[in-house]
């Protein structure tokens, strides 16, 4: 199973709204993530910074393809853009893959 990590930030004063939107995540968004083979998805926060991690059951490329083709993900991105600052990879249309430096199994 491939591992994927991303980073972003939310705009000043938007932490409560960011958390609210994730606590009320759309069921159809969950369905897309599952269809993409995404497992063990977690988002952490410090200050205004976010760090996300998930595992890709069918590989990172497959997960990125499913998400980039999904109208639900496009709606979610539009929904989040007023509070979220996120760099997107122009090829995959997903957050750039962070380089893994160390792993302890």
C-alpha positions in Angstrom: 0.0 0.0 0.0 1.5 3.4 -1.0 1.5 6.3 1.4 0.6 9.9 0.6 1.1 13.0 2.5 0.1 16.6 1.8 0.2 20.0 3.3 -1.9 23.1 3.2 -3.1 25.9 5.4 -6.4 27.5 6.3 -6.9 31.3 6.2 -6.5 33.2 9.5 -9.6 32.7 11.7 -11.0 29.8 9.7 -10.0 26.8 11.9 -13.4 26.4 13.5 -15.1 26.5 10.0 -12.5 24.1 8.6 -13.2 21.6 11.4 -17.0 22.0 11.0 -16.9 21.2 7.3 -14.9 18.1 7.9 -17.1 17.0 10.8 -20.0 17.4 8.3 -18.2 15.8 5.3 -20.6 14.9 2.5 -21.4 11.1 2.3 -20.7 11.3 -1.5 -17.2 12.7 -0.7 -16.5 9.7 1.5 -17.7 7.4 -1.3 -15.3 9.0 -3.8 -12.4 8.6 -1.3 -13.3 4.9 -0.8 -13.6 4.4 -4.5 -10.1 5.8 -4.9 -8.8 3.2 -2.5 -8.0 5.7 0.2 -7.6 4.3 3.7 -6.3 5.5 7.0 -6.9 9.2 6.1 -5.9 11.6 8.9 -5.5 15.4 8.9 -3.4 17.2 11.6 -3.2 20.9 12.5 -0.7 23.3 14.1 -1.3 27.0 13.9 -2.9 27.6 10.5 -1.0 24.7 9.0 -2.5 21.4 8.0 -0.8 18.1 7.3 -2.7 15.2 5.8 -1.8 11.5 5.4 -3.5 8.6 3.8 -2.7 5.2 2.4 -3.6 4.3 -1.2 -4.8 0.7 -1.6 -4.6 0.8 -5.4 -1.6 3.2 -5.6 -1.2 7.0 -5.6 -1.7 7.4 -9.3 -5.1 5.6 -9.2 -6.2 7.6 -6.2 -5.2 10.9 -7.9 -7.0 9.9 -11.1 -10.3 9.0 -9.4 -10.2 12.2 -7.4 -9.3 14.4 -10.4 -12.1 13.0 -12.5 -14.8 13.4 -9.7 -17.4 16.1 -9.9 -17.9 15.7 -6.1 -14.2 16.5 -5.5 -14.5 19.5 -7.8 -17.5 20.7 -5.7 -15.6 20.0 -2.5 -12.6 22.0 -3.7 -14.9 24.9 -4.6 -16.7 24.7 -1.2 -13.3 24.8 0.6 -11.5 27.5 -1.4 -12.9 30.4 0.7 -11.1 29.1 3.8 -8.2 26.9 2.5 -4.9 27.7 0.9 -3.6 24.7 -1.0 -1.0 24.3 -3.8 -2.2 21.9 -6.5 -0.1 19.8 -8.9 -1.0 20.9 -12.4 -0.6 17.3 -13.7 -2.5 15.3 -11.1 -4.8 18.1 -9.9 -4.0 16.9 -6.4 -1.7 18.2 -3.7 1.9 17.7 -4.5 3.3 14.5 -3.0 5.6 15.2 -0.1 9.0 13.5 -0.2 9.4 10.8 2.4 12.6 11.2 4.4 12.3 8.6 7.1 10.0 5.7 8.0 10.0 3.4 11.0 7.9 0.3 10.6 
